Amino acid sequence: MPGSLSRTLAAAALALGALAAEAADGAPAAAVPAHARASEWGRGWECERGYRRTDERCEPVTVPPHARLDSSGSGWECERGWREQGEACVAVVVPPHGYLDSGGRGWDCDRGYQAGRDTCIAVTPPANAYLDADGASWQCLRGFRAAGGACVAIAVPPNAFLDCSGDGWSCARGFRKVGERCAAVTVPTNGHLDRGGNQWECDRGFRPEGETCVAFSAPANAHLDYSGNAWACDAGYERERDACRRAAPSR
């Protein structure tokens, strides 16, 4: 059967179906134009793949060279290695030491190069440096820090060590940072180094007073709190200045 006759019969069948729907629900059905089909989502119609809706008709999608119909079927997209420019697809110009990116419509530079405007520029790490993870820049080795396009050694003072970043330093336990050196922490009697090791705190039952630790006692009906450096009232008592009095019964 000739193609034109086949399409005419198909359109007639769609029109008859629309009329049947109109008779069933009493509502007027939209005329189905050529190269269209009844909508799968309810009343109305939609264009076939390769056509787009223009007013009340379906117009063919004009696909330029180096392009293909997109997933919707009513538009187009450029092939890999080509990019859209107006109503055409133009070739993606990949510079030396570059490659098409994952989208296929742009480019990235090889490892060891960084993107310029239209070129890939070589990355040259200075002494005591290496290419970073993305390969487009560099980082200094552990024990060095970047300064003016170079990597300079970090001066670690006595009683210090390189920190976890590798480009700074921290004082050892029992020492604290003072300017660019580490000074010994002077722990008073009845005190000890804190968890960090760079300061001190008083033993349980003592509290800091200036640079010393002084003993204190909890009043009647009280106990040392969780820190050990202060007190809290027992259950059923409430604090009133430096004493604990029985709490008033709740009403």
KOLVEXSE-279361 format. One record per atom (N, C-alpha, C): residue number from 1; x, z, y. Coordinates in pm, 1 decimal, m for minus. Last residue first. Example, Ala and Ser with C-alpha at 12.3 -4.5 7.8 and 13.67 -1.06 7.14 Angstrom:
2
2	1285.0	708.0	m225.0
2	1367.0	714.0	m106.0
2	1290.0	787.0	3.0
1	1319.0	780.0	m569.0
1	1230.0	780.0	m450.0
1	1320.0	780.0	m330.0
end
This chain:
251
251	408.8	9367.0	2166.2
251	263.4	9391.1	2165.7
251	190.1	9285.6	2086.2
250	710.1	9506.2	2034.6
250	631.9	9390.6	2079.8
250	484.2	9418.3	2069.4
249	874.2	9796.6	2160.3
249	797.7	9728.3	2054.7
249	716.2	9614.3	2112.2
248	1187.7	9766.4	2326.4
248	1045.3	9802.8	2333.7
248	969.4	9728.7	2224.7
247	1492.6	9856.5	2166.9
247	1402.9	9754.1	2223.8
247	1260.4	9800.0	2221.7
246	1706.6	10113.9	2262.4
246	1610.2	10064.7	2164.7
246	1513.5	9967.7	2233.3
245	2007.2	10001.7	2423.3
245	1890.7	10089.3	2413.3
245	1789.9	10026.7	2316.8
244	2347.4	10005.3	2461.4
244	2239.0	9941.9	2386.2
244	2122.8	10042.6	2378.8
243	2558.8	9950.4	2754.5
243	2500.4	10031.1	2647.0
243	2392.0	9951.1	2575.6
242	2634.8	9843.6	2993.6
242	2737.6	9865.9	2891.7
242	2687.6	9952.4	2777.6
241	2339.6	9684.0	3061.0
241	2473.6	9704.0	3117.4
241	2574.5	9723.0	3004.5
240	2175.3	9686.2	2785.6
240	2146.8	9729.5	2921.9
240	2278.7	9773.3	2981.5
239	2068.1	9494.8	2507.2
239	2175.8	9536.8	2596.7
239	2121.0	9574.5	2733.5
238	1861.9	9634.3	2251.8
238	1891.9	9532.4	2350.5
238	1990.4	9587.3	2452.3
237	1786.2	9671.7	1901.7
237	1837.4	9724.0	2028.6
237	1863.7	9607.6	2122.4
236	1717.8	9550.9	1672.3
236	1624.3	9652.5	1721.6
236	1669.0	9716.2	1850.6
235	2046.4	9507.5	1555.1
235	1907.1	9466.2	1548.7
235	1816.8	9581.2	1592.0
234	2300.9	9604.4	1796.0
234	2244.3	9593.8	1661.8
234	2099.9	9546.6	1670.0
233	2458.0	9409.9	2056.1
233	2372.1	9519.9	2009.9
233	2321.4	9493.8	1868.6
232	2799.9	9309.4	2053.6
232	2658.0	9275.9	2063.3
232	2577.9	9392.9	2008.3
231	3120.4	9254.8	2212.1
231	3028.6	9325.3	2124.3
231	2885.4	9280.6	2149.9
230	3432.9	9067.2	2180.5
230	3320.6	9119.8	2258.2
230	3227.2	9190.8	2159.9
229	3606.4	8955.3	2008.9
229	3659.1	8991.7	2140.6
229	3550.4	9041.0	2234.8
228	3494.9	8858.8	1782.2
228	3582.9	8974.4	1769.4
228	3638.8	9023.1	1899.7
227	3314.8	8655.9	1760.6
227	3446.8	8623.3	1813.6
227	3546.3	8736.1	1793.1
226	3081.4	8777.1	1665.6
226	3152.4	8683.3	1577.5
226	3293.0	8651.9	1627.1
225	3107.3	9119.6	1795.6
225	3038.8	8993.0	1769.2
225	3128.2	8900.3	1686.8
224	3105.0	9457.6	1684.1
224	3182.3	9343.4	1732.4
224	3107.2	9214.8	1700.5
223	2804.0	9642.7	1768.7
223	2906.8	9597.8	1675.1
223	2985.1	9483.5	1738.3
222	2594.5	9929.7	1845.1
222	2648.3	9796.9	1871.7
222	2758.1	9766.6	1770.3
221	2520.0	10196.4	1856.9
221	2419.2	10097.0	1817.3
221	2462.8	9954.1	1851.2
220	2747.7	10289.4	2114.3
220	2658.1	10327.2	2004.7
220	2554.7	10217.3	1983.4
219	2982.7	10027.2	2210.6
219	2902.6	10148.5	2231.9
219	2817.0	10179.3	2108.2
218	3304.2	9923.0	2087.6
218	3162.3	9893.4	2104.7
218	3086.1	10023.5	2124.5
217	3609.2	9923.9	2264.7
217	3523.7	9977.9	2159.0
217	3378.5	9945.2	2190.6
216	3917.8	9749.3	2301.5
216	3788.5	9792.2	2353.4
216	3706.7	9842.0	2235.3
215	4257.8	9689.5	2399.6
215	4158.3	9731.8	2301.4
215	4028.0	9767.3	2370.9
214	4388.2	9394.8	2549.9
214	4356.2	9537.2	2557.4
214	4245.8	9569.4	2457.1
213	4650.4	9179.2	2584.4
213	4530.5	9203.4	2504.2
213	4505.1	9354.2	2504.7
212	4770.4	9000.6	2878.7
212	4778.8	9100.5	2771.8
212	4647.4	9104.6	2694.6
211	4762.3	8863.6	3112.6
211	4848.5	8808.7	3007.8
211	4864.6	8906.0	2892.5
210	4436.0	8945.3	3186.1
210	4558.1	8887.3	3241.1
210	4637.8	8821.8	3129.4
209	4313.4	9038.2	2901.4
209	4311.9	9092.9	3037.3
209	4442.5	9050.8	3101.1
208	4121.1	8961.5	2614.3
208	4227.9	8927.7	2709.3
208	4205.0	8991.9	2845.7
207	4053.1	9222.7	2374.2
207	4007.5	9115.8	2461.4
207	4115.5	9088.0	2565.9
206	4022.6	9328.3	2031.3
206	4094.3	9326.4	2159.2
206	4038.0	9212.0	2242.8
205	3890.4	9290.7	1801.4
205	3889.6	9427.5	1853.9
205	3965.9	9440.8	1983.8
204	4108.7	9048.7	1673.2
204	3974.9	9105.3	1668.8
204	3980.8	9252.6	1712.1
203	4361.9	8944.2	1908.7
203	4314.4	8981.9	1775.4
203	4173.8	9039.5	1785.6
202	4336.4	8684.4	2160.7
202	4352.9	8823.2	2117.7
202	4300.7	8843.6	1975.3
201	4525.2	8379.0	2167.0
201	4399.6	8452.5	2179.5
201	4420.6	8591.7	2121.4
200	4717.2	8114.3	2318.4
200	4701.8	8234.7	2238.6
200	4564.0	8294.3	2260.9
199	4805.8	7763.7	2264.4
199	4759.4	7874.7	2346.8
199	4750.4	7997.9	2256.8
198	4871.7	7582.0	2074.6
198	4937.7	7566.8	2204.3
198	4890.9	7670.0	2306.0
197	4729.2	7595.0	1840.1
197	4870.8	7628.3	1835.0
197	4943.6	7616.9	1966.0
196	4462.9	7559.2	1781.1
196	4538.1	7443.8	1827.8
196	4688.0	7467.5	1827.7
195	4387.4	7821.0	1714.4
195	4385.0	7716.7	1611.3
195	4465.8	7594.8	1653.0
194	4625.5	8038.7	1885.6
194	4491.7	7991.1	1850.4
194	4501.5	7876.8	1750.6
193	4856.3	8297.2	1800.1
193	4832.9	8159.3	1840.8
193	4692.4	8117.6	1799.2
192	4759.7	8634.4	1896.3
192	4810.9	8536.2	1801.4
192	4784.5	8396.1	1855.5
191	4796.0	8986.2	1989.1
191	4745.7	8850.7	2006.8
191	4805.7	8758.5	1901.4
190	4916.7	9231.2	2001.5
190	4776.5	9225.2	1955.4
190	4711.1	9089.3	1984.9
189	5129.8	9135.9	2268.1
189	5100.7	9228.3	2158.2
189	4950.6	9224.9	2129.6
188	5115.4	8781.4	2359.8
188	5124.8	8926.2	2386.2
188	5100.4	9008.1	2259.0
187	5319.8	8502.6	2326.1
187	5202.1	8568.3	2269.1
187	5214.5	8718.8	2292.6
186	5414.2	8239.9	2508.9
186	5444.2	8382.4	2495.2
186	5317.9	8454.7	2449.8
185	5507.9	7928.2	2400.4
185	5390.3	8010.6	2430.1
185	5427.8	8156.0	2406.0
184	5774.1	7743.4	2547.5
184	5726.8	7832.7	2441.7
184	5605.9	7911.9	2489.4
183	5714.3	7416.1	2680.5
183	5757.3	7554.6	2700.9
183	5697.5	7641.4	2590.9
182	5817.8	7091.9	2692.6
182	5737.8	7184.2	2613.7
182	5795.5	7324.7	2629.0
181	5794.3	6863.1	2974.8
181	5866.0	6941.0	2873.0
181	5768.1	7029.9	2798.5
180	5688.6	6749.4	3199.3
180	5740.9	6659.0	3096.7
180	5823.2	6733.6	2992.8
179	5453.8	6993.5	3261.6
179	5518.2	6875.0	3317.9
179	5561.1	6781.6	3206.4
178	5427.6	7154.2	2981.4
178	5448.2	7191.4	3121.7
178	5525.3	7076.8	3185.5
177	5251.4	7209.2	2688.5
177	5305.7	7109.5	2778.7
177	5311.6	7164.4	2920.9
176	5362.7	7468.5	2464.9
176	5259.7	7403.7	2545.7
176	5325.3	7312.6	2648.0
175	5421.5	7586.4	2128.4
175	5470.3	7538.5	2257.5
175	5354.3	7471.5	2331.1
174	5314.8	7643.6	1890.3
174	5392.0	7751.2	1952.6
174	5450.0	7711.8	2086.4
173	5352.9	7324.2	1751.9
173	5281.4	7451.2	1748.0
173	5371.1	7562.3	1802.8
172	5485.6	7081.4	1986.9
172	5475.3	7142.9	1854.5
172	5398.9	7274.5	1864.4
171	5313.1	6865.9	2217.7
171	5403.9	6976.5	2188.2
171	5379.1	7031.7	2048.2
170	5302.0	6508.3	2194.8
170	5236.7	6639.1	2201.0
170	5338.4	6745.7	2167.2
169	5318.2	6180.7	2346.4
169	5371.8	6291.7	2268.4
169	5290.6	6417.9	2290.6
168	5255.1	5821.7	2302.3
168	5259.9	5944.9	2380.9
168	5314.3	6056.9	2293.8
167	5207.8	5619.7	2128.2
167	5261.3	5584.0	2260.0
167	5256.0	5701.6	2356.7
166	5096.1	5704.1	1893.2
166	5230.4	5649.1	1886.9
166	5287.9	5608.5	2020.3
165	4856.8	5825.4	1849.0
165	4853.1	5689.5	1903.6
165	4989.6	5622.5	1896.5
164	4927.2	6080.5	1762.9
164	4870.5	5987.4	1665.3
164	4865.3	5844.6	1717.3
163	5246.8	6150.9	1927.8
163	5107.7	6178.3	1892.6
163	5053.4	6068.2	1801.4
162	5573.8	6258.3	1846.4
162	5484.7	6148.3	1883.4
162	5342.9	6181.3	1841.5
161	5651.8	6597.0	1947.2
161	5648.1	6490.0	1847.0
161	5556.1	6379.0	1899.6
160	5869.0	6868.5	2058.3
160	5752.5	6780.2	2069.6
160	5761.6	6673.4	1961.9
159	6105.2	7009.5	2095.1
159	5985.9	7082.8	2050.0
159	5856.6	7001.8	2070.5
158	6238.6	6805.8	2360.1
158	6255.2	6901.2	2249.4
158	6124.2	6974.7	2221.0
157	6042.9	6504.4	2445.8
157	6126.9	6622.0	2476.4
157	6146.2	6711.2	2352.9
156	6071.7	6164.6	2406.6
156	6005.1	6281.2	2348.5
156	6092.8	6404.2	2372.7
155	6026.5	5884.8	2578.8
155	6119.5	5998.0	2576.5
155	6044.0	6121.8	2528.6
154	5962.4	5577.3	2432.1
154	5901.0	5700.7	2480.9
154	6002.2	5813.7	2467.7
153	6100.6	5265.9	2535.8
153	6100.1	5379.2	2444.7
153	6037.7	5501.8	2510.7
152	5897.1	4990.5	2636.3
152	6003.1	5087.1	2665.9
152	5987.1	5208.0	2574.4
151	5834.1	4657.6	2625.0
151	5806.8	4782.3	2552.6
151	5924.1	4876.6	2574.1
150	5706.2	4453.3	2898.3
150	5807.2	4493.0	2800.1
150	5760.9	4619.8	2727.7
149	5528.9	4407.7	3100.3
149	5555.5	4297.8	3007.7
149	5661.4	4328.5	2905.0
148	5522.5	4663.7	3232.3
148	5571.7	4543.6	3298.0
148	5608.9	4431.3	3203.5
147	5511.4	4840.1	2947.0
147	5541.5	4859.5	3089.2
147	5598.6	4729.8	3143.6
146	5388.4	4998.9	2657.6
146	5396.0	4877.6	2738.8
146	5420.6	4912.8	2884.4
145	5598.2	5218.2	2462.7
145	5477.2	5192.7	2541.5
145	5499.1	5070.9	2630.2
144	5700.8	5332.9	2135.0
144	5724.0	5254.8	2257.2
144	5590.9	5240.2	2330.8
143	5626.4	5456.7	1910.7
143	5743.2	5512.7	1978.6
143	5780.4	5437.5	2104.1
142	5524.8	5173.3	1735.0
142	5513.7	5318.4	1749.3
142	5643.0	5373.5	1809.9
141	5547.3	4870.1	1930.4
141	5568.3	4948.3	1809.7
141	5548.6	5096.9	1839.1
140	5292.5	4729.5	2142.4
140	5424.2	4788.7	2120.5
140	5428.5	4863.7	1987.5
139	5115.2	4422.1	2088.1
139	5118.0	4567.0	2106.4
139	5258.1	4617.5	2078.5
138	4976.0	4112.3	2216.8
138	5073.7	4192.6	2143.7
138	5058.6	4340.7	2176.7
137	4733.5	3851.0	2143.4
137	4809.4	3936.7	2235.5
137	4903.5	4022.4	2150.9
136	4606.3	3717.6	1945.0
136	4608.1	3652.8	2076.1
136	4679.8	3736.9	2181.3
135	4567.6	3840.5	1702.6
135	4672.2	3739.5	1711.4
135	4684.1	3670.6	1845.1
134	4402.5	4046.2	1642.3
134	4337.5	3917.2	1667.4
134	4438.1	3804.7	1689.3
133	4592.7	4255.2	1601.3
133	4506.7	4210.8	1491.7
133	4443.6	4074.1	1516.8
132	4898.2	4159.3	1778.4
132	4791.4	4251.0	1739.3
132	4698.9	4185.9	1637.0
131	5242.1	4102.3	1716.8
131	5110.2	4045.9	1743.7
131	5003.5	4144.0	1698.1
130	5468.7	4354.8	1846.1
130	5418.4	4269.1	1738.0
130	5283.0	4212.4	1780.2
129	5782.8	4486.8	1976.8
129	5638.6	4460.8	1982.4
129	5601.2	4368.9	1867.3
128	6055.4	4502.6	2030.5
128	5984.3	4624.3	1987.2
128	5831.9	4609.9	2002.1
127	6066.4	4247.6	2279.9
127	6136.3	4331.9	2181.5
127	6055.6	4458.2	2155.3
126	5744.9	4081.3	2328.4
126	5880.0	4125.5	2368.4
126	5945.7	4205.0	2256.3
125	5573.9	3800.3	2186.6
125	5589.4	3945.8	2195.6
125	5731.1	3982.7	2240.1
124	5429.9	3537.2	2322.0
124	5566.4	3575.6	2285.6
124	5581.3	3726.0	2298.5
123	5187.3	3304.5	2250.0
123	5207.6	3446.6	2281.5
123	5346.3	3485.1	2232.1
122	5123.5	2981.5	2384.1
122	5194.7	3065.0	2287.8
122	5210.0	3207.7	2339.0
121	4801.5	2868.7	2462.8
121	4931.8	2910.5	2515.3
121	4997.0	3005.8	2416.5
120	4598.8	2595.0	2443.6
120	4638.4	2716.7	2371.8
120	4782.0	2749.3	2409.4
119	4368.3	2466.8	2694.6
119	4487.7	2461.6	2611.0
119	4507.1	2593.1	2538.2
118	4206.0	2475.7	2911.0
118	4184.6	2367.0	2815.5
118	4300.6	2357.0	2716.9
117	4265.2	2746.7	3000.4
117	4144.5	2674.1	3041.2
117	4110.0	2564.2	2940.9
116	4386.6	2918.7	2711.1
116	4391.0	2893.3	2853.0
116	4264.2	2817.7	2891.2
115	4390.3	3148.1	2444.8
115	4321.0	3037.2	2509.9
115	4347.3	3036.4	2659.5
114	4697.3	3211.1	2273.1
114	4581.1	3259.0	2346.9
114	4522.2	3143.6	2427.7
113	4859.3	3235.2	1953.2
113	4830.5	3161.9	2076.2
113	4708.2	3224.2	2142.7
112	4877.3	3369.0	1724.1
112	5002.5	3354.4	1798.6
112	4986.0	3274.5	1925.7
111	4646.9	3179.1	1540.2
111	4713.7	3308.3	1556.4
111	4849.1	3286.4	1624.5
110	4492.7	2913.6	1733.8
110	4557.7	2967.5	1614.6
110	4617.3	3104.0	1646.1
109	4196.2	2943.0	1939.1
109	4338.6	2915.9	1919.5
109	4388.4	2975.3	1787.8
108	3877.0	2777.2	1906.9
108	3959.5	2897.7	1918.2
108	4104.0	2857.2	1894.8
107	3601.8	2591.0	2045.5
107	3728.4	2603.8	1974.1
107	3793.2	2738.4	2000.5
106	3266.5	2468.0	1981.4
106	3371.8	2516.7	2069.6
106	3499.6	2529.3	1988.1
105	3091.9	2410.5	1789.2
105	3067.8	2348.6	1918.5
105	3164.5	2399.8	2025.7
104	3114.2	2550.6	1554.4
104	3141.2	2408.1	1550.5
104	3121.2	2336.0	1681.8
103	3091.1	2817.6	1511.8
103	2970.6	2746.3	1551.5
103	2988.3	2595.3	1548.3
102	3353.4	2892.1	1457.3
102	3254.8	2900.6	1349.5
102	3126.1	2826.2	1383.4
101	3561.9	2643.0	1627.6
101	3515.3	2778.6	1598.5
101	3403.8	2774.4	1494.0
100	3826.7	2419.7	1549.7
100	3685.1	2438.6	1577.8
100	3643.3	2580.9	1542.0
99	4150.5	2512.2	1681.8
99	4064.0	2469.0	1572.3
99	3918.5	2492.0	1614.0
98	4487.0	2463.8	1816.2
98	4350.5	2514.9	1818.5
98	4272.6	2462.1	1700.0
97	4728.3	2343.0	1850.4
97	4729.1	2483.5	1808.3
97	4591.4	2547.6	1821.1
96	4606.2	2118.9	2101.5
96	4705.8	2153.4	2000.4
96	4707.9	2304.6	1975.7
95	4242.4	2144.1	2160.4
95	4381.8	2127.7	2202.1
95	4478.0	2155.2	2086.6
94	3963.2	1954.0	2090.4
94	4038.9	2070.4	2044.0
94	4185.0	2052.0	2081.9
93	3678.4	1858.8	2233.2
93	3821.7	1828.7	2240.2
93	3899.3	1955.1	2206.5
92	3388.4	1761.3	2083.4
92	3462.0	1881.2	2125.1
92	3610.6	1847.2	2120.5
91	3207.0	1474.7	2197.1
91	3303.8	1534.6	2105.0
91	3368.0	1658.5	2165.8
90	2864.3	1502.5	2289.7
90	3001.1	1461.9	2321.4
90	3096.7	1538.4	2231.4
89	2542.1	1385.1	2264.8
89	2639.9	1473.5	2200.6
89	2778.7	1419.1	2231.4
88	2280.0	1379.6	2518.7
88	2377.8	1319.1	2428.0
88	2464.6	1426.9	2364.4
87	2134.0	1458.9	2734.3
87	2059.2	1406.9	2620.1
87	2151.4	1340.1	2518.8
86	2353.5	1703.3	2834.1
86	2235.4	1627.5	2873.4
86	2156.3	1587.7	2751.0
85	2539.7	1761.2	2574.6
85	2562.9	1735.6	2717.2
85	2450.4	1644.7	2764.1
84	2628.9	1955.7	2294.6
84	2523.6	1893.9	2373.7
84	2566.0	1879.5	2519.5
83	2914.4	1867.5	2093.2
83	2837.1	1961.9	2171.9
83	2739.2	1887.4	2262.6
82	3075.6	1843.0	1773.6
82	3013.7	1779.2	1890.0
82	2931.3	1883.3	1963.3
81	3152.6	1975.8	1556.2
81	3257.1	1900.9	1625.6
81	3206.4	1825.9	1746.4
80	2854.8	1931.1	1374.7
80	2976.5	2010.3	1392.0
80	3085.8	1922.4	1453.4
79	2596.1	1763.9	1567.9
79	2671.1	1791.4	1446.1
79	2794.6	1875.8	1479.1
78	2345.4	1898.8	1787.9
78	2465.1	1819.5	1761.9
78	2530.4	1859.5	1630.5
77	1992.2	1886.4	1733.3
77	2115.1	1962.1	1760.3
77	2233.4	1875.8	1721.8
76	1648.2	1846.9	1841.2
76	1771.0	1803.3	1775.6
76	1886.9	1892.9	1814.8
75	1299.4	1906.3	1757.4
75	1410.5	1894.8	1850.9
75	1534.3	1849.1	1775.1
74	1123.1	1953.2	1559.2
74	1068.6	1898.6	1682.8
74	1174.8	1888.2	1791.8
73	1231.6	2081.7	1344.3
73	1188.2	1943.9	1325.1
73	1133.1	1878.9	1449.3
72	1341.9	2329.0	1335.1
72	1199.5	2321.1	1366.6
72	1143.9	2181.7	1341.8
71	1611.8	2281.1	1287.3
71	1531.9	2343.4	1181.4
71	1381.9	2335.6	1207.9
70	1673.6	1950.2	1434.0
70	1698.1	2092.6	1414.9
70	1600.9	2149.8	1311.9
69	1805.6	1634.3	1338.4
69	1689.3	1716.4	1369.0
69	1723.6	1863.1	1346.2
68	2135.5	1564.5	1470.3
68	2037.5	1568.2	1361.9
68	1917.6	1649.0	1409.1
67	2403.0	1359.1	1605.7
67	2308.1	1471.2	1610.5
67	2214.8	1460.5	1490.9
66	2550.1	1131.6	1648.8
66	2621.6	1255.4	1615.5
66	2533.2	1378.9	1630.7
65	2325.0	975.1	1883.6
65	2434.0	968.1	1786.0
65	2504.1	1103.4	1771.1
64	2006.0	1154.2	1938.2
64	2122.0	1074.1	1980.6
64	2226.7	1064.7	1869.8
63	1676.6	1118.5	1851.8
63	1799.0	1188.8	1811.0
63	1918.4	1103.3	1850.0
62	1375.1	1162.8	1983.2
62	1487.8	1069.3	1993.6
62	1617.0	1145.2	1966.5
61	1086.0	1222.9	1810.9
61	1204.6	1288.6	1867.0
61	1317.3	1185.9	1867.5
60	776.2	1060.4	1895.0
60	895.0	1072.8	1809.4
60	1010.0	1141.5	1884.4
59	489.6	1252.1	1988.8
59	589.6	1153.1	2025.3
59	712.7	1170.9	1936.4
58	155.7	1306.1	1945.8
58	286.5	1336.7	1887.3
58	381.8	1221.6	1916.9
57	m80.2	1424.6	2196.2
57	m29.4	1326.7	2100.1
57	107.4	1373.2	2049.2
56	m169.9	1560.3	2417.4
56	m253.2	1561.2	2296.6
56	m209.7	1454.8	2196.7
55	133.6	1653.7	2543.7
55	m10.5	1655.7	2576.1
55	m88.7	1661.4	2445.5
54	335.5	1618.1	2283.8
54	332.9	1582.5	2425.3
54	186.9	1563.8	2463.5
53	516.1	1757.2	2022.3
53	386.1	1749.3	2089.6
53	405.1	1719.5	2237.4
52	739.8	1554.4	1833.9
52	713.8	1670.2	1917.8
52	583.8	1648.1	1994.6
51	867.5	1468.0	1508.6
51	782.7	1440.3	1623.9
51	765.1	1569.4	1703.2
50	1001.9	1549.7	1295.6
50	1054.9	1431.4	1361.5
50	973.9	1389.6	1482.0
49	728.9	1659.7	1105.9
49	871.9	1673.5	1131.6
49	925.4	1542.1	1188.3
48	411.7	1623.5	1278.3
48	497.6	1613.6	1162.0
48	642.9	1632.8	1204.3
47	244.3	1861.5	1492.7
47	312.3	1735.0	1467.8
47	396.3	1741.9	1341.1
46	m66.0	2023.4	1423.1
46	75.8	2030.1	1458.6
46	141.1	1898.2	1420.4
45	m388.8	2151.3	1524.0
45	m299.7	2060.5	1452.8
45	m156.9	2079.9	1502.2
44	m675.3	2368.6	1467.1
44	m583.0	2292.6	1549.2
44	m493.5	2204.2	1463.8
43	m706.0	2687.8	1298.7
43	m761.0	2567.5	1359.8
43	m657.6	2499.1	1448.6
42	m432.6	2797.8	1093.2
42	m568.1	2811.1	1144.1
42	m614.7	2680.5	1204.1
41	m182.3	2743.1	1010.4
41	m206.4	2878.8	1060.3
41	m347.7	2896.6	1116.5
40	m131.9	2484.8	952.1
40	m138.1	2576.5	837.9
40	m179.1	2716.6	880.0
39	m313.7	2231.9	1124.3
39	m224.9	2347.2	1128.7
39	m244.8	2436.0	1006.2
38	m326.1	1898.1	1007.1
38	m397.7	2021.1	1040.1
38	m302.7	2139.0	1031.5
37	m79.3	1680.8	1151.1
37	m152.7	1735.8	1037.8
37	m224.2	1861.9	1084.3
36	37.0	1366.6	1289.0
36	6.1	1510.1	1296.7
36	m66.8	1551.7	1170.5
35	56.9	1095.7	1328.8
35	180.0	1171.3	1303.2
35	158.8	1321.5	1322.0
34	m222.9	1067.4	1553.1
34	m128.5	1009.8	1456.9
34	m2.9	1095.5	1449.6
33	m423.0	1368.3	1612.8
33	m362.1	1239.7	1647.3
33	m273.2	1187.9	1534.9
32	m727.1	1507.7	1549.3
32	m589.8	1509.6	1499.8
32	m526.6	1374.7	1528.3
31	m943.9	1675.3	1773.1
31	m906.4	1549.4	1708.9
31	m760.0	1556.5	1670.5
30	m1063.6	2003.3	1703.0
30	m978.7	1916.4	1782.9
30	m946.2	1790.2	1704.2
29	m1409.5	2077.1	1645.7
29	m1271.8	2069.3	1595.8
29	m1192.7	1970.9	1680.0
28	m1656.5	2304.7	1763.1
28	m1596.4	2171.2	1770.9
28	m1452.1	2175.2	1724.1
27	m1827.6	2513.0	1526.6
27	m1741.0	2501.4	1643.7
27	m1679.7	2363.0	1646.9
26	m1968.0	2554.0	1293.6
26	m2045.8	2524.2	1413.2
26	m1963.3	2509.7	1538.1
25	m1846.8	2583.8	1051.2
25	m1851.2	2700.8	1140.9
25	m1921.8	2674.1	1272.6
24	m1900.5	2340.9	914.9
24	m1907.5	2469.3	844.9
24	m1920.9	2585.2	940.9
23	m1861.4	2134.7	1090.7
23	m1996.4	2153.5	1037.2
23	m2011.6	2289.6	973.2
22	m1587.9	2166.9	1132.5
22	m1679.3	2185.2	1245.7
22	m1820.9	2209.9	1196.1
21	m1491.3	2103.6	883.1
21	m1470.7	2240.2	933.7
21	m1565.2	2268.7	1047.9
20	m1561.8	1833.6	876.6
20	m1621.4	1924.7	779.2
20	m1607.7	2068.8	824.8
19	m1398.6	1738.6	1080.1
19	m1542.3	1733.8	1098.8
19	m1614.8	1826.6	1002.6
18	m1150.6	1780.5	957.8
18	m1182.2	1852.8	1081.0
18	m1331.5	1854.4	1106.2
17	m1172.5	1600.2	746.7
17	m1157.9	1743.3	718.7
17	m1192.5	1825.9	839.8
16	m1182.0	1361.8	888.6
16	m1298.5	1401.8	809.8
16	m1293.8	1550.7	777.2
15	m920.2	1366.1	993.6
15	m1034.7	1371.2	1084.8
15	m1161.4	1414.3	1012.5
14	m771.0	1344.5	760.5
14	m757.7	1464.4	843.2
14	m876.2	1478.1	937.2
13	m850.5	1087.6	680.7
13	m880.4	1202.8	595.0
13	m871.3	1332.1	674.2
12	m744.7	936.2	886.8
12	m889.9	940.9	868.2
12	m930.7	1059.6	783.5
11	m475.7	973.5	842.9
11	m533.7	1024.9	967.6
11	m684.5	1035.4	955.6
10	m454.4	841.6	597.7
10	m422.9	984.4	605.4
10	m483.9	1045.6	730.5
9	m520.1	577.8	670.8
9	m606.7	649.7	577.2
9	m582.6	800.6	584.2
8	m299.6	526.1	837.9
8	m435.5	520.3	891.8
8	m533.0	597.0	804.0
7	m85.1	544.9	662.6
7	m94.2	643.5	771.1
7	m234.2	646.4	830.4
6	m146.4	320.6	496.8
6	m138.6	455.8	440.0
6	m154.5	561.2	548.0
5	m123.8	111.9	676.6
5	m254.8	139.6	619.0
5	m259.9	280.3	560.8
4	150.3	127.5	728.7
4	56.2	147.0	839.3
4	m82.3	179.6	787.2
3	267.7	73.1	475.0
3	283.2	204.4	538.5
3	182.6	229.2	647.5
2	66.0	m90.3	218.9
2	151.0	m93.4	339.9
2	153.7	42.6	407.4
1	86.1	0.0	m118.9
1	0.0	0.0	0.0
1	89.2	0.0	123.2
end
